[in-house]
Amino acid sequence: MIVPGPVVLISSMSKGQPNVMTAAWLAAQSLSPTLISVAIHPDRLTHQFVSATEELVINIPVMEALSTIHQAGQISGRDGDKFAALGLEPDESAIVEPPRVAGCAGYIAKPIRLSRFPQQVRTFLEGAA
Ligand SMILES: Cc1cc2nc3c(=O)[nH]c(=O)nc-3n(C[C@H](O)[C@H](O)[C@H](O)COP(=O)(O)O)c2cc1C
């Protein structure tokens, strides 16, 4: 079985509404230039937000947040504000509109490049860090 490695929280924002989702289909594609890909299924609200704004933050969580990470991967922002529902604190990002998730170990926040797979099964969002 092929399993992905790191688990992160992807935060996004559209029309003033912040959202956050768990993602594990994340991979470093290149060191120079630095390229990271994350596959976000078209069903996700995150996909809608990121497609519209071409911005996201990759939040690298701490182990203590395991239960929150799990929940962020179970519920959708379509059903309400996930930051509030999960007790997450949004922190302003310097470079992009989407907030960072306070308390994470690290953040990658840059404009991204969208690329779509021919079958439209998944959309890859590449962020230059
Ligand atoms: C551990 C874990 C990893 C996940 N990884 C991904 C992923 O890489 N890509 C994806 O599209 N969904 C992934 N999901 C599912 C989304 O996090 C989930 O559908 C979420 O509810 C989407 O939220 P949204 O609709 O607010 O964007 C994962 C879920 C879990 C629990």
The ligand as an ORCA input file, in Angstrom:
! r2SCAN-3c Opt
* xyz 0 1
  C      -5.375     12.123      8.024
  C      -6.206     12.725      6.923
  C      -5.577     13.137      5.745
  C      -6.315     13.716      4.695
  N      -5.659     14.100      3.560
  C      -6.355     14.658      2.531
  C      -5.676     15.106      1.357
  O      -4.455     15.064      1.251
  N      -6.428     15.620      0.351
  C      -7.792     15.740      0.426
  O      -8.408     16.214     -0.534
  N      -8.459     15.351      1.548
  C      -7.774     14.834      2.613
  N      -8.422     14.463      3.762
  C      -9.874     14.676      3.863
  C     -10.222     16.143      4.175
  O      -9.429     16.646      5.225
  C     -11.718     16.195      4.580
  O     -12.518     15.792      3.496
  C     -12.143     17.557      5.085
  O     -13.392     17.380      5.744
  C     -12.300     18.606      3.987
  O     -12.698     19.812      4.594
  P     -13.294     21.065      3.789
  O     -14.507     20.584      3.011
  O     -13.655     22.037      4.876
  O     -12.224     21.572      2.882
  C      -7.718     13.885      4.825
  C      -8.349     13.506      6.018
  C      -7.609     12.939      7.058
  C      -8.306     12.540      8.349
*
